[in-house]
């Protein structure tokens, strides 16, 4: 099985087209996003998924019995428009196959239940040109997937390529 094709309960994603992946975890130590459980939300995806603290990350329970739970870990990436932007790593399992996918998140108020809410977006591998891939040493695995082998290079790429997006509220709502 290709590492980018999974049945994933997290935020109703089934195919991670255009994403950044890794064959092993790259975030060394996860950071807590808040006290207790938090809500992870994507534009146009309802309801938000609840992440329960587990170790140095969060566990999002599968909605269906035949799906795997999803584990997430975050680390601060940068600041944009006064908000901390987090780099997240999502562990994806399909039986014995495991891969990690990368997302970005920022605090976005609270849910009606009083949980801290985080908007999640997935940077697109297809946004990266050949010069950037070479400069940041990020390889394309196929037409939809880029492989992250060095988290420092990936962090540098995200800061360079996405800082304007991170500060744009419309990007977080997928309006542009």
QUILIN-V877932 format. One record per pair of residues at least 12 apart in sequence whose ideal C-beta (glycine too) atoms are under 7 Angstrom apart, sorted by the first residue. I is the first residue (numbers start at 1). J is the second residue. If there is no record, write none. Layout:
I_J / I_J
This chain:
1_94 / 1_97 / 3_21 / 3_23 / 3_99 / 4_16 / 4_19 / 4_21 / 4_144 / 4_145 / 6_92 / 6_94 / 7_67 / 7_94 / 8_70 / 8_92 / 9_62 / 9_63 / 9_64 / 9_67 / 9_70 / 10_49 / 10_60 / 10_70 / 10_90 / 11_40 / 11_42 / 11_45 / 11_49 / 11_120 / 12_45 / 16_101 / 17_144 / 18_124 / 18_125 / 18_126 / 18_144 / 19_101 / 19_122 / 19_125 / 19_145 / 20_101 / 20_102 / 20_123 / 20_125 / 20_146 / 20_148 / 20_154 / 21_99 / 21_100 / 21_101 / 21_145 / 21_147 / 21_148 / 22_99 / 22_100 / 22_147 / 22_148 / 23_99 / 25_89 / 25_100 / 26_89 / 26_100 / 26_148 / 26_151 / 27_73 / 27_75 / 27_89 / 27_151 / 29_56 / 30_56 / 30_57 / 30_73 / 30_74 / 30_75 / 31_74 / 31_75 / 31_76 / 32_53 / 33_74 / 33_86 / 33_116 / 33_118 / 34_116 / 36_53 / 37_50 / 37_51 / 37_52 / 37_53 / 37_115 / 38_51 / 38_58 / 38_115 / 38_116 / 38_118 / 39_111 / 39_115 / 39_117 / 39_118 / 40_60 / 40_118 / 40_120 / 41_117 / 41_118 / 41_119 / 41_120 / 42_120 / 43_173 / 43_174 / 44_174 / 48_111 / 48_117 / 50_115 / 51_72 / 54_71 / 56_73 / 57_71 / 57_72 / 57_73 / 58_72 / 59_71 / 60_72 / 68_93 / 68_94 / 70_90 / 70_91 / 70_92 / 71_91 / 72_88 / 72_89 / 72_90 / 73_88 / 73_89 / 74_86 / 74_87 / 74_88 / 74_105 / 75_87 / 77_104 / 77_155 / 77_158 / 77_159 / 78_159 / 78_163 / 78_166 / 80_163 / 80_166 / 80_167 / 81_167 / 83_106 / 83_107 / 84_106 / 85_104 / 85_106 / 85_166 / 86_104 / 86_105 / 86_106 / 87_102 / 87_104 / 87_155 / 87_158 / 88_102 / 88_103 / 88_104 / 88_105 / 89_102 / 90_103 / 102_123 / 102_148 / 103_120 / 103_121 / 103_122 / 104_121 / 104_123 / 104_158 / 105_118 / 105_119 / 105_120 / 106_118 / 106_119 / 106_172 / 119_172 / 121_172 / 123_158 / 123_162 / 125_144 / 125_145 / 125_146 / 127_161 / 128_146 / 132_157 / 132_161 / 136_153 / 136_154 / 136_156 / 136_157 / 137_150 / 137_153 / 138_153 / 138_154 / 138_157
